[in-house]
């Protein structure tokens, strides 16, 4: 598909290269032509100098044939205006805007514009790594009922089958990170030392789940 990106900073340039690596066509908009140097000599997409909320600039970038638009410049106002123009004027459904102010991000999210609040996201990531396992989930569904947690394999569970872990903890293992590789568990899978378990569980079951994880399996 064709994607238009506003902003050629570190995020925009990395996003553009990643999309090209996946065989998508990309146009990048930035008001500073020197910023395009971040794309590197191998970038084959279109570079458009201007402001991403200018309709003519967006047209020059191929917005009319685009299926997605990302506003990732350094300005919240510019990102939101550009995102709204892409969505409301050109009818682009897949629109994402980077917002530094988490309060404003929530407002625009309710208006139907997908936002990435970088400050809140970064703070949440640091928080999850500072607090003990299970204190903060990786993800919680909008209803607050289901959560996704990262759980390091405890010594008590090493050598036990994942089926037993799931039955006793009342969690479901979505996948396992093992030696840098993601693994989908089967009925025969066994938990190994160093495994990182990504578990899905109900919020109301979290206390029970972590008690079982810490205490180890019950004898059957």
Buried (B, 14 or more C-beta within 10 A) or exposed (E): EBBBBBBBBEBBBEBBBEBBEEEBBBBBBBBEEEBBEBBEEEBEBBBBBBBBBBEEBBEBBBBEEBEBBBBBBEBBEBBBBBBBBBBEEBEBEBBBBBBBBBEBBEEBBEEEBBBBBBEBEEEBEEEBEEEEBBEBBEEBEEEEEBBBBBBEBBEBBBEBBBBBBBBBBBBBBBBBBBEEEEBEBEEEBBBBEEBBBBBBBBBEBBEBBBEBBEEBBEEE
